[in-house]
Amino acid sequence: MPDVVNKFAAGSLLGTTKNAIRNTSIAITETSTPYVREVLTKQLNQDIKAHARIFNYMLSKGLYPSYNIDKVIQNDIKNANQVLKMKG
């Protein structure tokens, strides 16, 4: 079970950083203040680095085999089945 929790936590964190990158990028394009743009750009760069670290961690642990589409599909089906079991 710890592997499932670790996979879920890392995946959730990966998704959160992806959303932060998207939202910060949008904020940069909406601001008209150079200082705010600079602060947001620094934050964006930190978020990109964090995303890379999380992705590389997941890849190294076999939690996100993004370069093997068959394995990704198998994992998605397995995860969906686990969720269905938890619901019912």
DRENDO-450238 format. One line per field, with one value per residue (C-alpha): z, y, x; residue in one letter. Coordinates in nm, 3 decimals. Layout:
N
pz: Z; ... .
py: Y; ... .
px: X; ... .
r: A; ... .
//
This chain:
88
pz: 0.000; 0.064; -0.306; -0.404; -0.161; -0.285; -0.647; -0.572; -0.372; -0.636; -0.916; -0.729; -0.669; -1.036; -1.139; -0.887; -1.021; -1.376; -1.274; -1.100; -1.418; -1.626; -1.384; -1.335; -1.712; -1.750; -1.469; -1.639; -1.956; -1.760; -1.552; -1.665; -1.383; -1.464; -1.102; -1.070; -1.404; -1.279; -0.955; -1.142; -1.392; -1.106; -0.958; -1.296; -1.329; -0.978; -1.062; -1.384; -1.191; -0.927; -1.198; -1.354; -1.017; -0.945; -1.294; -1.278; -0.935; -1.065; -1.376; -1.174; -0.941; -1.227; -1.115; -1.445; -1.747; -1.988; -2.261; -2.278; -2.395; -2.347; -1.984; -1.933; -2.061; -1.845; -1.539; -1.615; -1.638; -1.317; -1.134; -1.260; -1.138; -0.796; -0.768; -0.862; -0.593; -0.331; -0.422; -0.405 .
py: 0.000; 0.250; 0.228; 0.322; 0.615; 0.724; 0.703; 0.895; 1.164; 1.212; 1.216; 1.467; 1.687; 1.662; 1.774; 2.058; 2.190; 2.164; 2.376; 2.626; 2.657; 2.715; 2.968; 3.159; 3.178; 3.326; 3.574; 3.689; 3.773; 3.963; 4.187; 4.530; 4.592; 4.505; 4.418; 4.182; 4.023; 3.969; 3.808; 3.584; 3.484; 3.377; 3.177; 3.018; 2.908; 2.757; 2.573; 2.435; 2.307; 2.150; 1.981; 1.838; 1.705; 1.539; 1.394; 1.256; 1.106; 0.935; 0.813; 0.675; 0.487; 0.347; 0.548; 0.729; 0.535; 0.818; 0.678; 0.348; 0.414; 0.053; 0.064; 0.402; 0.259; -0.054; 0.163; 0.385; 0.081; -0.064; 0.270; 0.304; -0.047; 0.030; 0.341; 0.145; -0.114; 0.160; 0.311; -0.006 .
px: 0.000; 0.285; 0.377; 0.021; 0.025; 0.368; 0.251; -0.067; 0.116; 0.384; 0.127; -0.086; 0.218; 0.313; -0.036; -0.029; 0.300; 0.166; -0.132; 0.096; 0.303; -0.009; -0.159; 0.164; 0.213; -0.133; -0.067; 0.254; 0.064; -0.203; 0.022; 0.131; 0.378; 0.741; 0.824; 0.526; 0.617; 0.973; 0.852; 0.610; 0.879; 1.107; 0.820; 0.750; 1.113; 1.104; 0.782; 0.934; 1.236; 1.010; 0.803; 1.118; 1.239; 0.904; 0.880; 1.235; 1.165; 0.852; 1.032; 1.325; 1.087; 0.881; 0.578; 0.531; 0.659; 0.583; 0.806; 0.615; 0.259; 0.147; 0.259; 0.091; -0.239; -0.201; -0.133; -0.433; -0.660; -0.515; -0.561; -0.919; -0.999; -0.848; -1.062; -1.373; -1.291; -1.252; -1.589; -1.786 .
r: M; P; D; V; V; N; K; F; A; A; G; S; L; L; G; T; T; K; N; A; I; R; N; T; S; I; A; I; T; E; T; S; T; P; Y; V; R; E; V; L; T; K; Q; L; N; Q; D; I; K; A; H; A; R; I; F; N; Y; M; L; S; K; G; L; Y; P; S; Y; N; I; D; K; V; I; Q; N; D; I; K; N; A; N; Q; V; L; K; M; K; G .
//
